[in-house]
Amino acid sequence: MRQLFGTDGMRGVAGEYPLDAKTTFAAGVALGRWVSRLHRRPEVVIGMDTRESGPWIARQVAGGLAREGVRPRFAGLITTPGIAHTARAGPFAAGVMISASHNPYQDNGIKIIDHSGFKLPDEQEHALEADILSFAGEPSPVPLTVDEGLDREYADHLAATLAGGIGAMGLVVDTANGAATHLAPALLARLGARVECIHCAPDGRNINLDCGSLHLQSLRERVLATGADLGVAFDGDADRALFISHSGKIVDGDAVLLMTARPLHARGKLREVIATVMSNLGLERALTRDGIGLVRTPVGDKYVLEEMIRRDAPLGGEQSGHIIFREYATTGDGLLTALRVLEVMRDSGEDLDALTADLEVYPQRLVNVRVKHKRALAELAGVNEEIRRAESEFGDSGRVLVRFSGTEPLARVMVEGPELGRVEHFANSIADAIRTELGS
């Protein structure tokens, strides 16, 4: 069983196992050994978000790489998809992103991306983990100097995907005091937009703090106050984006999938959309009306991408705002998603309200239950009884999903159905059963 890698790399409290000095150094050693077997004179690009722990973790990983004769190059502040693009487009054997995405500043993580721009498959993470756990040396970090050209090439790549710009749209941009702090407003202004940036003053500890894609209230208030055409919010590493329409409506990843799938389908480039089990029934039914299929995967953009590749699908993503456009990227990319949404608005002449007007969102409730330990759901008799009661009542008009987080000690309960009161009732009853059986 894996002990270090979750669904999105290594993650934990910075300074504590597995994000302590020795383990992060060992991660660089293990990565260095792997790429040295595959490449002559390999280089690895390292980037980070704005957490105060990012620089020392980057130095530890770089020290481990250098110990194995691998040259580390430091992109400094850059998004996770920026590292994925740089690893693929540059002379790199792999990329490393130091980030804990939407988590608070105390957490951090190490995401490893191979030279093709894809996150590592599970079996490769297993192999790296074995090397990390067997490392017996002492950490020896190395100093790093930012190579300014690395994120500049990524910005040029994004700009090139939107020929003709976006016109003088008024945008409010919330960068979550994170990795997109400088890049997002500069890129959108470069393409012609009038940009106001909020939560763009990182101090090492305010990343995701009451802002960004998990906290949309301040963005909504600013869009309504300024009369902007839309607002866009990123998370800490900018691999996701959510939107606020001119009227203040929240436009999530499901709505983005619908509005970007339609023009691709009209041009004969798309037959089906790949989404996760979390996507709303309303999306599935709206796509069906347009003759577009919906294929569901487990939660996690890596699983969405695997299915996209298997089915040769151009579009996939998650309700949370991780959207993958395979024509341009190998990962979810919040900045790229914003450009595609703006492109649809520009080409259709419609705003976000009109583009999402026929998406009927079924009431859905997600309850996160903190647990003392995790057990197989099949062993939880009381939980399964509550799940069966909900499924029996909803039939084909609702869904129940219970799963454990891959990165936190949480059980996630999702219930969806036609009537909010019953949805909330069953979400809470299932959550209570989990608390009874697993503690909190």
PERAKA-V40773 format. One line per field, one symbol per residue. phi: phi as a letter, one per 30 degrees, with the letter a starting at -180 (. if undefined). psi: psi as a letter, one per 40 degrees, with the letter a starting at -180 (. if undefined). burial: b if it has 9 or more other C-alpha atoms within 8 Angstrom, else e. Layout:
# PERAKA-V40773
phi=???
psi=???
burial=???
This chain:
# PERAKA-V40773
phi=.dccccdbidalddjceccddddddddddddddddddcbdhdbbcbbaccdddedddeddddddddecicddbcdidadedddddddddcdcdabbccachddddddaabccbdddjcdddedddedddedddcdcdcdbdbdbbdcdddddddddddeddbdiibiddcbcccchhbdcecdddddddecjdccccchbbdbjbcdidhaidcbcdddddddddciddabbbccecicbbbbbdedjddccddddedddddddddcicbcaccbcddddeddedddddcicdbccbedkdddddeddddchcdbalbedjdbccddcacbdbddddeddddddddddiccddddcdcddcdebbccccdbdacbeeddcddddddddddddddhdcabbbbacddbbdbccccbbadbeddddedddddddddedccia
psi=hiedhaefahiahheihefidddddddddddddddddeihfiihhhiiaeideddddddddddddddeehhhhhebhiiddddddddddafidiihhhifbeiiddiiihhhhieeeiiiiddddddddddddeheaiigiiiihhhdeddddddddddeegheaeafihihhheffadeddddddddddeeihhhhiffgiedeehehfiaeegedddddddddefidiihhiadefeihiihideehhhaddddddddddddddefehdihhaieeiidddddddddefhihhiiihhddddddddddefhehiaideehhhhddeieiihdddddddddddddddeiiddddedehhhhhhhhhhhhidihihddegddddddddddddddbeeiihhhiiieeigihhhhhhaehddddddddddddddddddei.
burial=eeebbbebbbbbbbeebbbbbebbbbbbbbbbbbbbeeeeebbbbbbbbbbbbbeebbbbbbbbbbbbbbbbbbbbbbbbbbbbbbbbeeebbbbbbbbbbbbbbebbbbbbbbbebbbbeeeebbebbebbeeeeeebebbeeeebeebbebbbeebbeebeeebeebbbbbbbbbbbbbebbbebbbebbbbbebbbbebbbbbbbeebbbbebeebbbbbbeeebbbbbbbbbbbbbbbbbbbebeebbbbbbbbbbbbbbbeeeebbbbbbbbbbbbbbbebbbeeebbbbebebbbebbbebbeeeebbbbbbbbbbbbbbeebbbbbbbebbbbbbbbbbeeeebbbebbeebeebbbbbbbbbbeeeeeeeebebbbebbeebbeebeeebbbbeebbeeebbbbbbbbbbebeebbebbbbbbebbbeebbe
